[in-house]
Amino acid sequence: MKKVLVLFSAVLMLAAVSTSCSKGCHCYVKTDVTNSFPVFEDESMSKEDCKAMEQKLNEEEGMGMSVYKCK
């Protein structure tokens, strides 16, 4: 019974993580390895708009290098 409960909870956690990561646009500084401090978030953005936001944030930085990564 314990094995079934552990397996069931693992599947539920995996489902929660996979659905939460695929929604909207979240932009982070590339040095934020854990992605725990987003610079920008929007749950309703399309993938193309998200890429445009990444480009905009990097252009605003103005150092000629890519500082932000959006997913």
All heavy atoms as a GROMACS GRO file, in nm:
protein
  542
    1MET      N    1   0.082  -0.119   0.000
    1MET     CA    2   0.000   0.000   0.000
    1MET      C    3   0.087   0.127   0.000
    1MET      O    4   0.056   0.223  -0.068
    1MET     CB    5  -0.092  -0.003   0.123
    1MET     CG    6  -0.187   0.111   0.132
    1MET     SD    7  -0.306   0.101  -0.003
    1MET     CE    8  -0.401   0.243   0.028
    2LYS      N    9   0.198   0.123   0.077
    2LYS     CA   10   0.285   0.240   0.084
    2LYS      C   11   0.350   0.267  -0.053
    2LYS      O   12   0.367   0.382  -0.091
    2LYS     CB   13   0.393   0.219   0.189
    2LYS     CG   14   0.343   0.230   0.330
    2LYS     CD   15   0.458   0.215   0.428
    2LYS     CE   16   0.407   0.219   0.570
    2LYS     NZ   17   0.517   0.204   0.668
    3LYS      N   18   0.386   0.162  -0.124
    3LYS     CA   19   0.450   0.179  -0.254
    3LYS      C   20   0.354   0.245  -0.353
    3LYS      O   21   0.394   0.331  -0.431
    3LYS     CB   22   0.495   0.044  -0.310
    3LYS     CG   23   0.612  -0.015  -0.237
    3LYS     CD   24   0.653  -0.147  -0.298
    3LYS     CE   25   0.766  -0.209  -0.220
    3LYS     NZ   26   0.807  -0.339  -0.276
    4VAL      N   27   0.227   0.207  -0.348
    4VAL     CA   28   0.127   0.266  -0.436
    4VAL      C   29   0.108   0.414  -0.402
    4VAL      O   30   0.099   0.499  -0.492
    4VAL     CB   31  -0.006   0.189  -0.426
    4VAL    CG1   32  -0.116   0.260  -0.503
    4VAL    CG2   33   0.010   0.047  -0.475
    5LEU      N   34   0.103   0.446  -0.275
    5LEU     CA   35   0.087   0.584  -0.232
    5LEU      C   36   0.206   0.670  -0.275
    5LEU      O   37   0.189   0.781  -0.324
    5LEU     CB   38   0.069   0.590  -0.080
    5LEU     CG   39   0.042   0.728  -0.021
    5LEU    CD1   40  -0.084   0.789  -0.081
    5LEU    CD2   41   0.031   0.720   0.129
    6VAL      N   42   0.326   0.618  -0.258
    6VAL     CA   43   0.447   0.691  -0.299
    6VAL      C   44   0.448   0.710  -0.450
    6VAL      O   45   0.479   0.819  -0.500
    6VAL     CB   46   0.574   0.617  -0.252
    6VAL    CG1   47   0.699   0.677  -0.314
    6VAL    CG2   48   0.584   0.621  -0.101
    7LEU      N   49   0.414   0.608  -0.525
    7LEU     CA   50   0.411   0.617  -0.671
    7LEU      C   51   0.305   0.718  -0.716
    7LEU      O   52   0.330   0.802  -0.803
    7LEU     CB   53   0.382   0.480  -0.732
    7LEU     CG   54   0.377   0.474  -0.884
    7LEU    CD1   55   0.512   0.514  -0.943
    7LEU    CD2   56   0.339   0.336  -0.930
    8PHE      N   57   0.189   0.715  -0.654
    8PHE     CA   58   0.081   0.806  -0.688
    8PHE      C   59   0.122   0.952  -0.659
    8PHE      O   60   0.099   1.041  -0.740
    8PHE     CB   61  -0.046   0.769  -0.611
    8PHE     CG   62  -0.163   0.856  -0.643
    8PHE    CD1   63  -0.226   0.849  -0.767
    8PHE    CD2   64  -0.212   0.947  -0.550
    8PHE    CE1   65  -0.334   0.929  -0.798
    8PHE    CE2   66  -0.320   1.028  -0.579
    8PHE     CZ   67  -0.381   1.018  -0.703
    9SER      N   68   0.183   0.976  -0.545
    9SER     CA   69   0.224   1.112  -0.511
    9SER      C   70   0.336   1.161  -0.604
    9SER      O   71   0.340   1.278  -0.641
    9SER     CB   72   0.267   1.122  -0.365
    9SER     OG   73   0.379   1.040  -0.342
   10ALA      N   74   0.424   1.073  -0.645
   10ALA     CA   75   0.531   1.110  -0.738
   10ALA      C   76   0.473   1.150  -0.874
   10ALA      O   77   0.517   1.247  -0.935
   10ALA     CB   78   0.630   0.996  -0.754
   11VAL      N   79   0.374   1.077  -0.921
   11VAL     CA   80   0.310   1.108  -1.048
   11VAL      C   81   0.237   1.242  -1.039
   11VAL      O   82   0.243   1.324  -1.132
   11VAL     CB   83   0.214   0.995  -1.091
   11VAL    CG1   84   0.127   1.038  -1.208
   11VAL    CG2   85   0.292   0.870  -1.125
   12LEU      N   86   0.169   1.268  -0.929
   12LEU     CA   87   0.100   1.396  -0.911
   12LEU      C   88   0.198   1.512  -0.907
   12LEU      O   89   0.173   1.617  -0.966
   12LEU     CB   90   0.017   1.395  -0.783
   12LEU     CG   91  -0.114   1.318  -0.789
   12LEU    CD1   92  -0.182   1.322  -0.652
   12LEU    CD2   93  -0.205   1.376  -0.894
   13MET      N   94   0.310   1.495  -0.840
   13MET     CA   95   0.411   1.601  -0.835
   13MET      C   96   0.470   1.628  -0.972
   13MET      O   97   0.490   1.743  -1.012
   13MET     CB   98   0.521   1.566  -0.735
   13MET     CG   99   0.477   1.576  -0.592
   13MET     SD  100   0.601   1.522  -0.473
   13MET     CE  101   0.739   1.622  -0.515
   14LEU      N  102   0.496   1.523  -1.047
   14LEU     CA  103   0.549   1.538  -1.182
   14LEU      C  104   0.450   1.610  -1.272
   14LEU      O  105   0.487   1.697  -1.350
   14LEU     CB  106   0.584   1.401  -1.240
   14LEU     CG  107   0.644   1.400  -1.380
   14LEU    CD1  108   0.776   1.477  -1.381
   14LEU    CD2  109   0.666   1.259  -1.426
   15ALA      N  110   0.323   1.577  -1.259
   15ALA     CA  111   0.220   1.644  -1.339
   15ALA      C  112   0.210   1.791  -1.302
   15ALA      O  113   0.196   1.877  -1.390
   15ALA     CB  114   0.086   1.575  -1.318
   16ALA      N  115   0.220   1.824  -1.177
   16ALA     CA  116   0.212   1.964  -1.133
   16ALA      C  117   0.330   2.044  -1.186
   16ALA      O  118   0.315   2.157  -1.232
   16ALA     CB  119   0.206   1.971  -0.981
   17VAL      N  120   0.448   1.986  -1.181
   17VAL     CA  121   0.568   2.056  -1.229
   17VAL      C  122   0.563   2.074  -1.380
   17VAL      O  123   0.596   2.180  -1.431
   17VAL     CB  124   0.695   1.978  -1.187
   17VAL    CG1  125   0.818   2.033  -1.257
   17VAL    CG2  126   0.712   1.986  -1.037
   18SER      N  127   0.520   1.974  -1.453
   18SER     CA  128   0.520   1.984  -1.599
   18SER      C  129   0.418   2.084  -1.649
   18SER      O  130   0.440   2.151  -1.749
   18SER     CB  131   0.497   1.848  -1.662
   18SER     OG  132   0.368   1.801  -1.633
   19THR      N  133   0.305   2.098  -1.583
   19THR     CA  134   0.205   2.194  -1.628
   19THR      C  135   0.240   2.336  -1.586
   19THR      O  136   0.213   2.430  -1.658
   19THR     CB  137   0.065   2.159  -1.577
   19THR    OG1  138   0.067   2.154  -1.436
   19THR    CG2  139   0.016   2.030  -1.635
   20SER      N  140   0.304   2.352  -1.472
   20SER     CA  141   0.336   2.487  -1.427
   20SER      C  142   0.450   2.548  -1.509
   20SER      O  143   0.458   2.669  -1.521
   20SER     CB  144   0.374   2.486  -1.279
   20SER     OG  145   0.493   2.415  -1.259
   21CYS      N  146   0.536   2.468  -1.564
   21CYS     CA  147   0.648   2.520  -1.640
   21CYS      C  148   0.611   2.555  -1.784
   21CYS      O  149   0.686   2.624  -1.851
   21CYS     CB  150   0.762   2.418  -1.643
   21CYS     SG  151   0.833   2.388  -1.482
   22SER      N  152   0.501   2.507  -1.833
   22SER     CA  153   0.468   2.528  -1.973
   22SER      C  154   0.375   2.645  -1.998
   22SER      O  155   0.334   2.668  -2.110
   22SER     CB  156   0.406   2.400  -2.030
   22SER     OG  157   0.284   2.375  -1.963
   23LYS      N  158   0.338   2.720  -1.896
   23LYS     CA  159   0.244   2.829  -1.911
   23LYS      C  160   0.316   2.962  -1.921
   23LYS      O  161   0.409   2.990  -1.848
   23LYS     CB  162   0.150   2.835  -1.791
   23LYS     CG  163   0.060   2.716  -1.777
   23LYS     CD  164  -0.025   2.732  -1.655
   23LYS     CE  165  -0.108   2.609  -1.628
   23LYS     NZ  166  -0.180   2.620  -1.501
   24GLY      N  167   0.271   3.049  -2.010
   24GLY     CA  168   0.314   3.187  -2.016
   24GLY      C  169   0.461   3.209  -2.042
   24GLY      O  170   0.529   3.128  -2.103
   25CYS      N  171   0.509   3.323  -1.994
   25CYS     CA  172   0.647   3.366  -2.017
   25CYS      C  173   0.709   3.405  -1.883
   25CYS      O  174   0.652   3.482  -1.807
   25CYS     CB  175   0.647   3.485  -2.112
   25CYS     SG  176   0.811   3.543  -2.154
   26HIS      N  177   0.826   3.351  -1.857
   26HIS     CA  178   0.901   3.382  -1.736
   26HIS      C  179   1.043   3.413  -1.777
   26HIS      O  180   1.108   3.331  -1.841
   26HIS     CB  181   0.899   3.263  -1.640
   26HIS     CG  182   0.762   3.217  -1.605
   26HIS    ND1  183   0.687   3.276  -1.507
   26HIS    CD2  184   0.684   3.120  -1.658
   26HIS    CE1  185   0.570   3.216  -1.500
   26HIS    NE2  186   0.565   3.121  -1.591
   27CYS      N  187   1.092   3.532  -1.738
   27CYS     CA  188   1.227   3.574  -1.775
   27CYS      C  189   1.314   3.582  -1.650
   27CYS      O  190   1.272   3.636  -1.548
   27CYS     CB  191   1.224   3.710  -1.843
   27CYS     SG  192   1.127   3.712  -1.996
   28TYR      N  193   1.435   3.528  -1.662
   28TYR     CA  194   1.529   3.522  -1.552
   28TYR      C  195   1.665   3.572  -1.597
   28TYR      O  196   1.699   3.565  -1.714
   28TYR     CB  197   1.546   3.378  -1.502
   28TYR     CG  198   1.418   3.312  -1.462
   28TYR    CD1  199   1.346   3.234  -1.552
   28TYR    CD2  200   1.367   3.327  -1.334
   28TYR    CE1  201   1.228   3.173  -1.516
   28TYR    CE2  202   1.249   3.266  -1.297
   28TYR     CZ  203   1.179   3.190  -1.388
   28TYR     OH  204   1.062   3.130  -1.353
   29VAL      N  205   1.746   3.618  -1.501
   29VAL     CA  206   1.885   3.647  -1.528
   29VAL      C  207   1.955   3.513  -1.546
   29VAL      O  208   1.926   3.417  -1.474
   29VAL     CB  209   1.948   3.726  -1.410
   29VAL    CG1  210   2.095   3.750  -1.432
   29VAL    CG2  211   1.875   3.856  -1.388
   30LYS      N  212   2.043   3.502  -1.644
   30LYS     CA  213   2.106   3.374  -1.674
   30LYS      C  214   2.186   3.317  -1.558
   30LYS      O  215   2.203   3.196  -1.548
   30LYS     CB  216   2.196   3.387  -1.797
   30LYS     CG  217   2.120   3.391  -1.926
   30LYS     CD  218   2.213   3.384  -2.043
   30LYS     CE  219   2.134   3.372  -2.172
   30LYS     NZ  220   2.223   3.361  -2.287
   31THR      N  221   2.233   3.401  -1.466
   31THR     CA  222   2.308   3.351  -1.352
   31THR      C  223   2.219   3.292  -1.244
   31THR      O  224   2.268   3.229  -1.152
   31THR     CB  225   2.395   3.463  -1.291
   31THR    OG1  226   2.311   3.573  -1.256
   31THR    CG2  227   2.502   3.507  -1.390
   32ASP      N  228   2.087   3.312  -1.254
   32ASP     CA  229   1.991   3.254  -1.160
   32ASP      C  230   1.963   3.110  -1.203
   32ASP      O  231   1.867   3.082  -1.273
   32ASP     CB  232   1.863   3.337  -1.158
   32ASP     CG  233   1.761   3.288  -1.056
   32ASP    OD1  234   1.798   3.204  -0.972
   32ASP    OD2  235   1.647   3.334  -1.062
   33VAL      N  236   2.048   3.019  -1.159
   33VAL     CA  237   2.043   2.880  -1.203
   33VAL      C  238   1.914   2.811  -1.159
   33VAL      O  239   1.857   2.730  -1.232
   33VAL     CB  240   2.166   2.803  -1.151
   33VAL    CG1  241   2.161   2.656  -1.194
   33VAL    CG2  242   2.293   2.868  -1.199
   34THR      N  243   1.864   2.846  -1.043
   34THR     CA  244   1.744   2.780  -0.990
   34THR      C  245   1.615   2.842  -1.042
   34THR      O  246   1.507   2.791  -1.013
   34THR     CB  247   1.743   2.788  -0.836
   34THR    OG1  248   1.743   2.926  -0.797
   34THR    CG2  249   1.862   2.716  -0.777
   35ASN      N  250   1.625   2.952  -1.117
   35ASN     CA  251   1.507   3.022  -1.170
   35ASN      C  252   1.408   3.056  -1.059
   35ASN      O  253   1.288   3.040  -1.073
   35ASN     CB  254   1.438   2.942  -1.279
   35ASN     CG  255   1.526   2.928  -1.401
   35ASN    OD1  256   1.614   3.009  -1.425
   35ASN    ND2  257   1.501   2.828  -1.480
   36SER      N  258   1.458   3.107  -0.948
   36SER     CA  259   1.372   3.138  -0.836
   36SER      C  260   1.334   3.286  -0.827
   36SER      O  261   1.243   3.321  -0.753
   36SER     CB  262   1.437   3.094  -0.705
   36SER     OG  263   1.567   3.148  -0.695
   37PHE      N  264   1.401   3.372  -0.903
   37PHE     CA  265   1.372   3.516  -0.899
   37PHE      C  266   1.345   3.568  -1.040
   37PHE      O  267   1.435   3.619  -1.106
   37PHE     CB  268   1.490   3.592  -0.836
   37PHE     CG  269   1.521   3.548  -0.697
   37PHE    CD1  270   1.632   3.469  -0.671
   37PHE    CD2  271   1.438   3.582  -0.592
   37PHE    CE1  272   1.661   3.427  -0.543
   37PHE    CE2  273   1.466   3.540  -0.463
   37PHE     CZ  274   1.578   3.462  -0.438
   38PRO      N  275   1.222   3.558  -1.086
   38PRO     CA  276   1.191   3.606  -1.222
   38PRO      C  277   1.198   3.759  -1.231
   38PRO      O  278   1.158   3.830  -1.140
   38PRO     CB  279   1.049   3.557  -1.247
   38PRO     CG  280   0.991   3.539  -1.112
   38PRO     CD  281   1.105   3.503  -1.021
   39VAL      N  282   1.251   3.807  -1.342
   39VAL     CA  283   1.257   3.950  -1.370
   39VAL      C  284   1.126   3.995  -1.432
   39VAL      O  285   1.080   4.105  -1.408
   39VAL     CB  286   1.376   3.980  -1.465
   39VAL    CG1  287   1.380   4.126  -1.504
   39VAL    CG2  288   1.506   3.936  -1.403
   40PHE      N  289   1.065   3.905  -1.509
   40PHE     CA  290   0.940   3.935  -1.577
   40PHE      C  291   0.856   3.809  -1.583
   40PHE      O  292   0.909   3.700  -1.606
   40PHE     CB  293   0.969   3.984  -1.719
   40PHE     CG  294   0.846   4.005  -1.803
   40PHE    CD1  295   0.772   4.120  -1.790
   40PHE    CD2  296   0.804   3.908  -1.892
   40PHE    CE1  297   0.657   4.139  -1.866
   40PHE    CE2  298   0.690   3.926  -1.968
   40PHE     CZ  299   0.616   4.042  -1.955
   41GLU      N  300   0.724   3.823  -1.561
   41GLU     CA  301   0.631   3.710  -1.570
   41GLU      C  302   0.502   3.756  -1.638
   41GLU      O  303   0.453   3.864  -1.611
   41GLU     CB  304   0.594   3.657  -1.432
   41GLU     CG  305   0.701   3.581  -1.362
   41GLU     CD  306   0.652   3.527  -1.229
   41GLU    OE1  307   0.608   3.607  -1.146
   41GLU    OE2  308   0.656   3.405  -1.212
   42ASP      N  309   0.449   3.671  -1.724
   42ASP     CA  310   0.319   3.694  -1.785
   42ASP      C  311   0.262   3.558  -1.824
   42ASP      O  312   0.320   3.487  -1.904
   42ASP     CB  313   0.330   3.784  -1.908
   42ASP     CG  314   0.194   3.826  -1.963
   42ASP    OD1  315   0.092   3.768  -1.921
   42ASP    OD2  316   0.191   3.916  -2.047
   43GLU      N  317   0.150   3.523  -1.766
   43GLU     CA  318   0.090   3.391  -1.788
   43GLU      C  319   0.018   3.378  -1.921
   43GLU      O  320  -0.014   3.268  -1.964
   43GLU     CB  321  -0.006   3.357  -1.673
   43GLU     CG  322   0.061   3.345  -1.539
   43GLU     CD  323   0.166   3.236  -1.532
   43GLU    OE1  324   0.152   3.132  -1.599
   43GLU    OE2  325   0.264   3.255  -1.460
   44SER      N  326  -0.010   3.490  -1.988
   44SER     CA  327  -0.090   3.482  -2.110
   44SER      C  328  -0.010   3.506  -2.238
   44SER      O  329  -0.067   3.514  -2.345
   44SER     CB  330  -0.205   3.583  -2.102
   44SER     OG  331  -0.153   3.713  -2.094
   45MET      N  332   0.121   3.518  -2.229
   45MET     CA  333   0.204   3.547  -2.347
   45MET      C  334   0.224   3.425  -2.434
   45MET      O  335   0.238   3.313  -2.383
   45MET     CB  336   0.342   3.596  -2.303
   45MET     CG  337   0.360   3.742  -2.310
   45MET     SD  338   0.532   3.781  -2.279
   45MET     CE  339   0.525   3.954  -2.310
   46SER      N  340   0.230   3.449  -2.565
   46SER     CA  341   0.262   3.340  -2.657
   46SER      C  342   0.414   3.319  -2.661
   46SER      O  343   0.489   3.401  -2.609
   46SER     CB  344   0.212   3.373  -2.798
   46SER     OG  345   0.287   3.480  -2.852
   47LYS      N  346   0.455   3.212  -2.723
   47LYS     CA  347   0.597   3.179  -2.730
   47LYS      C  348   0.674   3.285  -2.810
   47LYS      O  349   0.785   3.321  -2.773
   47LYS     CB  350   0.613   3.042  -2.796
   47LYS     CG  351   0.749   2.982  -2.782
   47LYS     CD  352   0.752   2.839  -2.833
   47LYS     CE  353   0.884   2.774  -2.805
   47LYS     NZ  354   0.886   2.634  -2.846
   48GLU      N  355   0.613   3.335  -2.917
   48GLU     CA  356   0.678   3.438  -3.000
   48GLU      C  357   0.693   3.568  -2.921
   48GLU      O  358   0.797   3.635  -2.928
   48GLU     CB  359   0.599   3.462  -3.128
   48GLU     CG  360   0.598   3.345  -3.224
   48GLU     CD  361   0.497   3.237  -3.185
   48GLU    OE1  362   0.400   3.267  -3.112
   48GLU    OE2  363   0.516   3.122  -3.228
   49ASP      N  364   0.588   3.607  -2.847
   49ASP     CA  365   0.594   3.728  -2.766
   49ASP      C  366   0.698   3.715  -2.656
   49ASP      O  367   0.764   3.812  -2.618
   49ASP     CB  368   0.458   3.760  -2.705
   49ASP     CG  369   0.356   3.804  -2.808
   49ASP    OD1  370   0.397   3.847  -2.918
   49ASP    OD2  371   0.234   3.794  -2.780
   50CYS      N  372   0.712   3.596  -2.604
   50CYS     CA  373   0.811   3.570  -2.500
   50CYS      C  374   0.952   3.589  -2.554
   50CYS      O  375   1.037   3.650  -2.489
   50CYS     CB  376   0.791   3.429  -2.444
   50CYS     SG  377   0.886   3.396  -2.295
   51LYS      N  378   0.978   3.538  -2.673
   51LYS     CA  379   1.110   3.556  -2.734
   51LYS      C  380   1.137   3.704  -2.763
   51LYS      O  381   1.249   3.752  -2.747
   51LYS     CB  382   1.122   3.475  -2.864
   51LYS     CG  383   1.130   3.326  -2.840
   51LYS     CD  384   1.258   3.293  -2.767
   51LYS     CE  385   1.264   3.145  -2.738
   51LYS     NZ  386   1.380   3.111  -2.656
   52ALA      N  387   1.033   3.777  -2.803
   52ALA     CA  388   1.048   3.921  -2.828
   52ALA      C  389   1.079   3.995  -2.697
   52ALA      O  390   1.160   4.089  -2.696
   52ALA     CB  391   0.922   3.976  -2.891
   53MET      N  392   1.017   3.952  -2.588
   53MET     CA  393   1.044   4.014  -2.457
   53MET      C  394   1.188   3.988  -2.415
   53MET      O  395   1.255   4.076  -2.360
   53MET     CB  396   0.946   3.961  -2.352
   53MET     CG  397   0.970   4.018  -2.214
   53MET     SD  398   0.968   4.198  -2.203
   53MET     CE  399   0.796   4.230  -2.215
   54GLU      N  400   1.238   3.867  -2.441
   54GLU     CA  401   1.377   3.834  -2.409
   54GLU      C  402   1.471   3.927  -2.484
   54GLU      O  403   1.566   3.982  -2.427
   54GLU     CB  404   1.407   3.689  -2.444
   54GLU     CG  405   1.550   3.648  -2.417
   54GLU     CD  406   1.576   3.503  -2.454
   54GLU    OE1  407   1.481   3.423  -2.462
   54GLU    OE2  408   1.693   3.469  -2.474
   55GLN      N  409   1.444   3.947  -2.612
   55GLN     CA  410   1.527   4.034  -2.694
   55GLN      C  411   1.520   4.179  -2.642
   55GLN      O  412   1.621   4.247  -2.633
   55GLN     CB  413   1.484   4.028  -2.839
   55GLN     CG  414   1.572   4.108  -2.931
   55GLN     CD  415   1.529   4.093  -3.076
   55GLN    OE1  416   1.427   4.031  -3.106
   55GLN    NE2  417   1.606   4.150  -3.165
   56LYS      N  418   1.400   4.224  -2.606
   56LYS     CA  419   1.382   4.360  -2.555
   56LYS      C  420   1.459   4.381  -2.424
   56LYS      O  421   1.527   4.483  -2.407
   56LYS     CB  422   1.234   4.388  -2.533
   56LYS     CG  423   1.204   4.524  -2.476
   56LYS     CD  424   1.056   4.542  -2.451
   56LYS     CE  425   1.032   4.673  -2.378
   56LYS     NZ  426   0.896   4.683  -2.328
   57LEU      N  427   1.450   4.285  -2.332
   57LEU     CA  428   1.521   4.298  -2.205
   57LEU      C  429   1.671   4.302  -2.227
   57LEU      O  430   1.742   4.380  -2.163
   57LEU     CB  431   1.484   4.182  -2.112
   57LEU     CG  432   1.345   4.185  -2.051
   57LEU    CD1  433   1.315   4.054  -1.979
   57LEU    CD2  434   1.330   4.302  -1.956
   58ASN      N  435   1.721   4.219  -2.319
   58ASN     CA  436   1.864   4.217  -2.346
   58ASN      C  437   1.910   4.345  -2.415
   58ASN      O  438   2.021   4.393  -2.389
   58ASN     CB  439   1.902   4.093  -2.428
   58ASN     CG  440   1.900   3.968  -2.344
   58ASN    OD1  441   1.942   3.969  -2.228
   58ASN    ND2  442   1.851   3.860  -2.400
   59GLU      N  443   1.827   4.403  -2.501
   59GLU     CA  444   1.861   4.529  -2.565
   59GLU      C  445   1.863   4.644  -2.465
   59GLU      O  446   1.947   4.733  -2.474
   59GLU     CB  447   1.763   4.559  -2.678
   59GLU     CG  448   1.784   4.476  -2.802
   59GLU     CD  449   1.677   4.501  -2.908
   59GLU    OE1  450   1.584   4.582  -2.885
   59GLU    OE2  451   1.685   4.436  -3.014
   60GLU      N  452   1.770   4.642  -2.370
   60GLU     CA  453   1.765   4.745  -2.267
   60GLU      C  454   1.888   4.742  -2.179
   60GLU      O  455   1.932   4.845  -2.128
   60GLU     CB  456   1.639   4.730  -2.182
   60GLU     CG  457   1.512   4.774  -2.250
   60GLU     CD  458   1.389   4.751  -2.164
   60GLU    OE1  459   1.401   4.696  -2.052
   60GLU    OE2  460   1.280   4.787  -2.210
   61GLU      N  461   1.945   4.624  -2.160
   61GLU     CA  462   2.067   4.610  -2.080
   61GLU      C  463   2.182   4.685  -2.147
   61GLU      O  464   2.263   4.746  -2.082
   61GLU     CB  465   2.100   4.463  -2.058
   61GLU     CG  466   2.202   4.437  -1.954
   61GLU     CD  467   2.161   4.483  -1.815
   61GLU    OE1  468   2.042   4.474  -1.780
   61GLU    OE2  469   2.249   4.529  -1.741
   62GLY      N  470   2.188   4.677  -2.280
   62GLY     CA  471   2.279   4.757  -2.359
   62GLY      C  472   2.425   4.720  -2.358
   62GLY      O  473   2.508   4.793  -2.408
   63MET      N  474   2.463   4.608  -2.302
   63MET     CA  475   2.604   4.571  -2.298
   63MET      C  476   2.644   4.486  -2.417
   63MET      O  477   2.758   4.442  -2.426
   63MET     CB  478   2.635   4.497  -2.168
   63MET     CG  479   2.625   4.586  -2.046
   63MET     SD  480   2.689   4.512  -1.897
   63MET     CE  481   2.576   4.377  -1.872
   64GLY      N  482   2.552   4.460  -2.507
   64GLY     CA  483   2.585   4.382  -2.626
   64GLY      C  484   2.594   4.232  -2.600
   64GLY      O  485   2.644   4.158  -2.684
   65MET      N  486   2.547   4.189  -2.484
   65MET     CA  487   2.548   4.046  -2.456
   65MET      C  488   2.414   4.004  -2.398
   65MET      O  489   2.337   4.086  -2.352
   65MET     CB  490   2.661   4.008  -2.362
   65MET     CG  491   2.668   4.086  -2.237
   65MET     SD  492   2.821   4.049  -2.152
   65MET     CE  493   2.763   4.047  -1.986
   66SER      N  494   2.389   3.876  -2.404
   66SER     CA  495   2.263   3.822  -2.357
   66SER      C  496   2.270   3.797  -2.206
   66SER      O  497   2.344   3.712  -2.159
   66SER     CB  498   2.235   3.691  -2.433
   66SER     OG  499   2.115   3.636  -2.388
   67VAL      N  500   2.191   3.874  -2.130
   67VAL     CA  501   2.190   3.864  -1.985
   67VAL      C  502   2.067   3.787  -1.935
   67VAL      O  503   2.073   3.718  -1.835
   67VAL     CB  504   2.193   4.005  -1.922
   67VAL    CG1  505   2.187   3.997  -1.771
   67VAL    CG2  506   2.316   4.080  -1.967
   68TYR      N  507   1.956   3.799  -2.009
   68TYR     CA  508   1.829   3.739  -1.968
   68TYR      C  509   1.792   3.621  -2.056
   68TYR      O  510   1.824   3.616  -2.173
   68TYR     CB  511   1.717   3.842  -1.974
   68TYR     CG  512   1.741   3.961  -1.884
   68TYR    CD1  513   1.786   4.082  -1.935
   68TYR    CD2  514   1.720   3.951  -1.746
   68TYR    CE1  515   1.809   4.190  -1.853
   68TYR    CE2  516   1.743   4.060  -1.665
   68TYR     CZ  517   1.787   4.179  -1.719
   68TYR     OH  518   1.810   4.285  -1.636
   69LYS      N  519   1.719   3.527  -1.995
   69LYS     CA  520   1.667   3.410  -2.067
   69LYS      C  521   1.521   3.395  -2.031
   69LYS      O  522   1.483   3.394  -1.915
   69LYS     CB  523   1.744   3.283  -2.026
   69LYS     CG  524   1.698   3.158  -2.093
   69LYS     CD  525   1.729   3.162  -2.241
   69LYS     CE  526   1.683   3.034  -2.307
   69LYS     NZ  527   1.680   3.045  -2.449
   70CYS      N  528   1.436   3.388  -2.135
   70CYS     CA  529   1.291   3.374  -2.113
   70CYS      C  530   1.245   3.237  -2.159
   70CYS      O  531   1.290   3.186  -2.260
   70CYS     CB  532   1.216   3.482  -2.190
   70CYS     SG  533   1.255   3.648  -2.136
   71LYS      N  534   1.153   3.180  -2.083
   71LYS     CA  535   1.098   3.048  -2.114
   71LYS      C  536   0.948   3.059  -2.122
   71LYS      O  537   0.885   3.125  -2.050
   71LYS     CB  538   1.133   2.946  -2.007
   71LYS     CG  539   1.280   2.926  -1.989
   71LYS     CD  540   1.301   2.827  -1.877
   71LYS     CE  541   1.447   2.812  -1.848
   71LYS     NZ  542   1.473   2.722  -1.739
   0.00000   0.00000   0.00000
